[in-house]
Amino acid sequence: MTGGTLQMAGAFVAGAAAETEVNTRCLHATEAGPDDLLAADGYVFATPENLGTMSGLLKDFFDRCYYPVLDQLNGRPYATLICAGSDGQGAARQIERIVTGWRLKAIAPPLIVITHAQTPERILQPKRIGEEDLQRCRELGEAFAAALALGVC
């Protein structure tokens, strides 16, 4: 809603796209479904922190997709990007619990960017993610794609 998570995901995809042997797709949670999960070799789950948890739209994605792909994604790698107003840990824990059921493997700890938006005005204000944090997202995308290309994850 405020653009922070989209900036982070865009930087991750840009980093991953540098690895020419890996195809990348960026889908909004409302557009993605079980077939997309089954077709992918790895995943990045990006979400804002909402009320200390992941966004409702990402939760809806997991609700729609969890059982249709259960036991079909085992061992695939994933990463998590969280645009947080406070600490992002609640969202990270929720995602980790869900993907543990899918038996996915984290390639790195959750990458959390904290915006310190704590008032209604700052929470609703469009976000501008700093270059240092965007670089972290790009580097994670590069590392993820390189690991996929080499078959190490």
Secondary structure as the mmCIF struct_conf table of DSSP 4:
data_model
#
loop_
_struct_conf.conf_type_id
_struct_conf.id
_struct_conf.beg_label_comp_id
_struct_conf.beg_label_asym_id
_struct_conf.beg_label_seq_id
_struct_conf.end_label_comp_id
_struct_conf.end_label_asym_id
_struct_conf.end_label_seq_id
BEND BEND1 GLY A 3 GLY A 3
HELX_RH_AL_P HELX_RH_AL_P1 GLY A 4 ALA A 17
TURN_TY1_P TURN_TY1_P1 ALA A 18 ALA A 18
BEND BEND2 GLU A 19 GLU A 19
TURN_TY1_P TURN_TY1_P2 THR A 20 GLU A 21
BEND BEND3 VAL A 22 VAL A 22
TURN_TY1_P TURN_TY1_P3 ALA A 29 GLU A 31
HELX_RH_AL_P HELX_RH_AL_P2 PRO A 34 ALA A 39
BEND BEND4 ASP A 41 ASP A 41
STRN STRN1 TYR A 43 PRO A 48
STRN STRN2 ASN A 50 ASN A 50
TURN_TY1_P TURN_TY1_P4 LEU A 51 GLY A 52
STRN STRN3 THR A 53 THR A 53
HELX_RH_AL_P HELX_RH_AL_P3 GLY A 56 VAL A 69
TURN_TY1_P TURN_TY1_P5 LEU A 70 ASP A 71
BEND BEND5 GLN A 72 LEU A 73
TURN_TY1_P TURN_TY1_P6 ASN A 74 GLY A 75
STRN STRN4 PRO A 77 ALA A 84
BEND BEND6 GLY A 85 SER A 86
HELX_RH_AL_P HELX_RH_AL_P4 GLN A 89 GLY A 101
TURN_TY1_P TURN_TY1_P7 TRP A 102 ARG A 103
STRN STRN5 LYS A 105 ALA A 106
BEND BEND7 ILE A 107 PRO A 109
STRN STRN6 LEU A 111 ILE A 114
BEND BEND8 THR A 119 THR A 119
HELX_RH_AL_P HELX_RH_AL_P5 PRO A 120 LEU A 124
BEND BEND9 GLN A 125 GLN A 125
HELX_LH_PP_P HELX_LH_PP_P1 PRO A 126 LYS A 127
HELX_RH_AL_P HELX_RH_AL_P6 GLU A 131 LEU A 150
TURN_TY1_P TURN_TY1_P8 GLY A 151 GLY A 151
#
